[in-house]
């Protein structure tokens, strides 16, 4: 007799059908008999083995619990730190782009041209301030060719007393004006060379 039950439990083939029918009439007897079958014993042993393995895994998980919790916290901190660095990197990229923009050759050329004009105006202000100061003080006459020397009385060869403060003021003006014009001419030379394409910028 070949039935699904016999196919699943081959050891039942050695029992007569009448015995199996009587066995199925009592649930308690059926359960007791099934647990005596070799297939059921093997299955029970396998389940028991799996249970022991699960217990061992659970025990090891408990042993690793504190370490895993610490690792989880460290991972969370690392993630937070990484997110902070990511946000900071965005700001750094913006700053870097701004610095690159401010140091591009075209922008630097524009700044040089503006500084050239500014330096020219600055030196002119120094000269204007000196001339206006002389005019207001009227202590040193203009430097016309036909005018008498500022250090002699008109029509006389007797020298006037030397005003050391005036000399210091003149020397100070000359030094300031020369320095200002020197800076202006340096910038003018570089601006002219740049306009002629004689200024090259390296990437490094």
C-alpha positions as CSV (number, residue, x, y, z in Angstrom):
1,X,0.0,0.0,0.0
2,X,1.4,3.3,-1.1
3,X,-0.2,6.4,0.5
4,X,1.2,9.9,1.2
5,X,1.6,9.0,4.8
6,X,3.6,5.9,4.0
7,X,5.6,7.8,1.5
8,X,6.5,10.4,4.2
9,X,7.1,7.8,6.9
10,X,8.4,4.6,5.1
11,X,8.6,2.7,8.4
12,X,4.8,2.5,8.5
13,X,4.9,0.1,5.5
14,X,5.8,-2.7,7.9
15,X,2.5,-2.3,9.8
16,X,-0.8,-3.8,8.5
17,X,-3.5,-1.4,7.4
18,X,-5.9,-2.6,10.1
19,X,-3.4,-1.6,12.7
20,X,-3.0,1.9,11.2
21,X,-6.7,2.3,11.1
22,X,-7.1,1.4,14.8
23,X,-4.2,3.7,15.5
24,X,-5.8,6.7,13.9
25,X,-9.0,6.2,16.0
26,X,-7.1,7.4,19.1
27,X,-5.3,10.8,18.9
28,X,-3.2,10.0,22.0
29,X,-2.2,6.6,20.7
30,X,-1.4,8.1,17.3
31,X,0.9,10.8,18.8
32,X,2.7,8.3,21.0
33,X,3.2,6.0,18.1
34,X,4.4,8.7,15.7
35,X,7.1,9.8,18.2
36,X,8.4,6.3,18.3
37,X,9.0,6.3,14.5
38,X,12.7,6.7,13.4
39,X,11.8,9.5,11.1
40,X,10.2,11.5,13.9
41,X,13.1,10.7,16.3
42,X,15.6,12.0,13.7
43,X,13.4,15.1,13.2
44,X,13.2,15.7,16.9
45,X,17.0,15.3,17.3
46,X,17.5,17.8,14.5
47,X,15.1,20.3,16.1
48,X,16.9,19.8,19.5
49,X,20.3,20.4,17.8
50,X,18.9,23.5,16.2
51,X,17.6,24.6,19.6
52,X,21.1,24.1,21.2
53,X,22.7,26.1,18.3
54,X,20.2,28.9,18.8
55,X,21.0,28.9,22.5
56,X,24.7,29.2,21.7
57,X,24.1,32.0,19.3
58,X,21.9,33.8,21.8
59,X,24.6,33.4,24.5
60,X,27.3,34.7,22.2
61,X,25.1,37.7,21.3
62,X,24.7,38.5,25.0
63,X,28.4,38.3,25.4
64,X,28.9,40.7,22.5
65,X,26.0,43.0,23.6
66,X,28.1,45.6,25.3
67,X,30.7,45.6,22.5
68,X,28.0,45.9,19.9
69,X,26.3,48.8,21.8
70,X,29.6,50.6,22.0
71,X,30.3,50.0,18.3
72,X,26.8,51.3,17.5
73,X,27.4,54.4,19.5
74,X,30.8,54.9,17.9
75,X,29.3,54.5,14.5
76,X,26.6,57.1,15.3
77,X,29.3,59.5,16.5
78,X,31.4,58.9,13.4
79,X,28.3,59.5,11.2
80,X,27.5,62.7,12.9
81,X,31.1,63.8,12.6
82,X,31.1,62.9,8.9
83,X,28.0,64.9,8.3
84,X,29.6,67.9,10.1
85,X,32.7,67.6,7.8
86,X,30.4,67.3,4.8
87,X,28.7,70.5,5.7
88,X,32.0,72.2,6.4
89,X,33.3,71.0,3.1
90,X,30.5,72.9,1.3
91,X,31.5,76.1,3.1
92,X,35.2,75.5,2.2
93,X,34.3,74.9,-1.5
94,X,32.4,78.2,-1.5
95,X,35.3,80.0,0.1
96,X,37.7,78.3,-2.3
97,X,35.6,79.4,-5.3
98,X,35.6,83.0,-3.9
99,X,39.4,82.9,-3.5
100,X,39.8,81.6,-7.1
101,X,37.5,84.3,-8.4
102,X,39.5,87.0,-6.6
103,X,42.8,85.7,-7.9
104,X,41.8,85.1,-11.5
105,X,44.1,87.0,-14.0
106,X,41.2,89.0,-15.4
107,X,40.2,90.2,-11.9
108,X,43.8,90.9,-10.9
109,X,44.2,92.9,-14.1
110,X,41.1,94.9,-13.2
111,X,42.5,95.6,-9.7
112,X,45.8,96.7,-11.1
113,X,44.1,99.2,-13.4
114,X,42.0,100.5,-10.6
115,X,45.0,100.8,-8.3
116,X,46.9,102.7,-11.0
117,X,44.1,105.3,-11.2
118,X,43.9,105.4,-7.4
119,X,47.7,105.9,-7.1
120,X,47.6,108.7,-9.7
121,X,44.9,110.5,-7.7
122,X,46.8,110.0,-4.5
123,X,50.0,111.5,-5.8
124,X,48.0,114.4,-7.3
125,X,46.4,115.0,-3.9
126,X,49.9,115.2,-2.3
127,X,51.0,117.8,-4.8
128,X,47.7,119.8,-4.5
129,X,47.9,119.7,-0.7
130,X,51.5,121.0,-0.8
131,X,50.7,123.8,-3.3
132,X,47.6,124.9,-1.4
133,X,49.6,124.9,1.8
134,X,52.2,127.2,0.2
135,X,49.5,129.5,-1.1
136,X,47.8,129.7,2.3
137,X,51.1,130.4,4.1
138,X,52.5,132.7,1.4
139,X,55.9,132.1,3.0
140,X,57.5,130.7,-0.2
141,X,56.7,132.4,-3.5
142,X,56.1,130.6,-6.7
143,X,59.0,129.1,-8.6
144,X,58.8,131.2,-11.8
145,X,62.0,131.8,-13.6
146,X,61.7,135.6,-13.4
147,X,60.8,135.6,-9.7
148,X,63.4,136.4,-7.1
149,X,65.0,133.7,-5.2
150,X,62.9,132.7,-2.1
151,X,66.1,133.0,0.0
152,X,67.1,136.6,-1.0
153,X,65.4,140.0,-0.5
154,X,64.2,141.6,-3.8
155,X,67.0,143.8,-5.2
156,X,69.4,142.8,-2.6
157,X,72.2,140.2,-2.3
158,X,71.6,139.8,1.4
159,X,70.2,136.3,2.1
160,X,67.1,135.9,4.1
161,X,67.2,133.8,7.3
162,X,66.8,130.1,6.5
163,X,63.5,128.6,7.8
164,X,64.4,125.1,8.7
165,X,60.8,124.1,9.1
166,X,60.1,125.1,5.5
167,X,63.0,123.1,4.3
168,X,61.8,120.0,6.3
169,X,58.3,120.5,4.8
170,X,59.7,120.7,1.3
171,X,61.9,117.6,1.8
172,X,59.0,115.7,3.3
173,X,56.8,116.6,0.3
174,X,59.5,115.7,-2.2
175,X,60.0,112.3,-0.5
176,X,56.3,111.5,-0.3
177,X,55.6,112.7,-3.9
178,X,58.6,110.7,-5.3
179,X,57.5,107.6,-3.5
180,X,53.9,107.9,-4.7
181,X,55.0,108.6,-8.3
182,X,57.5,105.7,-8.2
183,X,54.7,103.3,-7.2
184,X,52.4,104.8,-9.9
185,X,55.0,104.3,-12.6
186,X,55.8,100.7,-11.5
187,X,52.1,99.9,-11.7
188,X,51.8,101.6,-15.0
189,X,54.7,99.6,-16.4
190,X,53.1,96.3,-15.3
191,X,49.7,97.4,-16.6
192,X,51.3,98.2,-20.0
193,X,53.1,94.8,-20.1
194,X,49.9,93.0,-19.1
195,X,48.0,94.8,-21.9
196,X,50.6,93.7,-24.4
197,X,50.3,90.0,-23.2
198,X,53.8,89.9,-21.6
199,X,52.5,88.8,-18.3
200,X,51.9,85.0,-17.9
201,X,50.3,83.3,-14.9
202,X,51.2,79.8,-13.9
203,X,48.7,77.4,-12.5
204,X,51.0,76.5,-9.5
